[in-house]
Amino acid sequence: MELLKAPKSRFVKVKCSKCNAEQIIFDKASTVVKCIGCGEILARPSGGKAKLESRVVEVI
């Protein structure tokens, strides 16, 4: 019997398609997430899970 529920959200490492910089973001981002290297939009909020506009490298 499981006493604690596992979290439904997590952090993901994404790679920018424009400059190839890697960045760790929250998969339920409530604001627009931009690349720290070039300013390209990596994720947009969508009410629940963010719409990722970049490639996921790793789920943390």
Backbone bond lengths (Angstrom), bond angles and torsions (degrees), N, CA, C in turn:
res aa  C-N    CA-C-N  psi(-1)  N-CA   C-N-CA  omega(-1)  CA-C   N-CA-C  phi
1 M - - - 1.445 - - 1.533 109.05 -
2 E 1.308 116.24 131.05 1.459 121.99 -178.97 1.526 109.64 -91.77
3 L 1.329 116.54 122.29 1.455 120.83 -178.03 1.526 112.87 -87.22
4 L 1.321 116.21 -35.24 1.462 120.67 -179.88 1.518 109.52 -113.66
5 K 1.315 116.02 137.60 1.457 119.92 177.31 1.519 109.49 -80.32
6 A 1.307 116.02 144.97 1.458 121.44 176.12 1.526 108.62 -75.50
7 P 1.320 117.96 145.38 1.466 119.82 179.46 1.528 111.14 -65.20
8 K 1.319 116.27 145.06 1.457 121.14 -179.58 1.521 112.10 -92.14
9 S 1.314 116.72 -6.21 1.458 120.70 179.01 1.519 109.21 -117.50
10 R 1.309 115.70 160.04 1.457 119.99 -179.14 1.528 110.24 -157.74
11 F 1.288 114.67 172.60 1.454 120.68 176.14 1.521 108.23 -96.06
12 V 1.318 116.28 146.11 1.462 121.07 178.67 1.524 109.14 -131.41
13 K 1.323 115.22 145.44 1.464 120.66 174.56 1.523 106.33 -95.38
14 V 1.321 116.60 123.45 1.465 121.78 -178.87 1.520 109.76 -117.86
15 K 1.320 115.22 158.26 1.460 121.67 -179.81 1.523 108.67 -119.50
16 C 1.316 116.09 127.27 1.460 122.05 179.70 1.526 109.78 -67.49
17 S 1.319 117.17 133.75 1.460 121.15 -179.15 1.529 112.20 -77.41
18 K 1.320 116.31 -17.27 1.467 120.05 -177.64 1.531 112.32 -89.41
19 C 1.352 117.30 -49.16 1.470 119.97 -175.01 1.529 113.38 -116.28
20 N 1.331 118.01 0.37 1.468 124.55 178.89 1.527 114.44 64.26
21 A 1.324 118.45 17.65 1.462 121.45 175.63 1.522 108.69 -74.78
22 E 1.337 116.74 143.64 1.458 121.55 177.74 1.516 109.37 -102.63
23 Q 1.340 115.58 143.95 1.457 120.96 -176.43 1.525 108.45 -149.36
24 I 1.322 116.85 144.49 1.464 121.96 177.51 1.523 108.07 -97.21
25 I 1.347 115.84 126.63 1.461 121.14 -179.27 1.525 109.69 -131.46
26 F 1.319 116.58 163.48 1.460 123.69 177.43 1.517 108.02 -87.02
27 D 1.324 118.68 134.02 1.468 119.97 -174.95 1.526 113.58 -75.69
28 K 1.336 117.97 -7.37 1.463 120.92 174.71 1.527 109.60 -116.87
29 A 1.314 116.03 46.57 1.461 121.57 -178.01 1.528 110.21 -61.31
30 S 1.326 116.61 136.65 1.469 121.49 -179.41 1.523 111.96 -101.87
31 T 1.320 116.81 0.79 1.465 121.95 175.49 1.523 108.43 -133.56
32 V 1.311 116.32 166.25 1.460 121.05 177.26 1.529 108.15 -67.70
33 V 1.340 116.49 131.90 1.461 121.71 179.21 1.522 107.65 -106.64
34 K 1.342 115.81 124.41 1.463 121.38 -179.49 1.519 110.25 -110.37
35 C 1.323 115.65 154.39 1.458 122.79 177.89 1.525 109.42 -65.71
36 I 1.323 116.13 137.46 1.457 119.63 179.34 1.528 111.86 -75.26
37 G 1.335 116.57 -16.76 1.462 120.29 -179.00 1.519 114.05 -88.51
38 C 1.335 116.36 -47.01 1.464 119.07 -172.75 1.527 114.37 -125.15
39 G 1.328 118.34 -10.25 1.458 121.05 179.05 1.518 114.82 88.47
40 E 1.314 117.99 2.97 1.472 122.51 177.00 1.538 109.34 -63.21
41 I 1.323 117.71 143.17 1.462 121.34 179.45 1.526 109.56 -75.05
42 L 1.345 115.56 124.93 1.460 121.57 -179.67 1.521 112.61 -98.68
43 A 1.346 117.05 -32.70 1.464 120.82 -178.16 1.521 109.64 -152.39
44 R 1.331 115.22 145.89 1.468 122.08 177.34 1.527 108.45 -123.08
45 P 1.331 117.39 142.49 1.464 119.21 178.18 1.528 110.88 -69.34
46 S 1.334 115.80 148.63 1.468 118.92 179.96 1.524 111.73 -139.92
47 G 1.325 117.66 23.44 1.451 121.13 179.05 1.507 113.63 93.50
48 G 1.305 118.62 -30.63 1.466 123.74 177.33 1.511 107.71 -133.63
49 K 1.307 115.56 -109.27 1.455 119.19 175.20 1.523 109.03 -72.18
50 A 1.316 115.68 141.92 1.459 120.40 -179.33 1.528 109.90 -70.94
51 K 1.322 116.14 149.47 1.460 121.15 175.32 1.521 107.10 -85.20
52 L 1.328 116.41 110.03 1.455 121.16 -178.31 1.519 109.97 -80.31
53 E 1.314 116.04 130.25 1.456 121.32 179.40 1.520 110.56 -111.40
54 S 1.317 116.91 20.23 1.448 122.71 179.35 1.527 108.16 -137.50
55 R 1.317 116.17 170.88 1.459 120.65 -176.55 1.524 110.24 -85.10
56 V 1.334 116.76 132.51 1.460 122.42 177.03 1.518 108.25 -80.21
57 V 1.327 116.34 124.52 1.457 122.32 179.47 1.528 110.22 -92.68
58 E 1.355 116.38 -41.18 1.456 120.29 -175.30 1.521 109.43 -155.91
59 V 1.333 115.90 144.51 1.459 121.57 173.61 1.516 106.63 -100.56
60 I 1.317 116.65 125.26 1.473 121.80 -174.88 1.518 109.97 -100.55
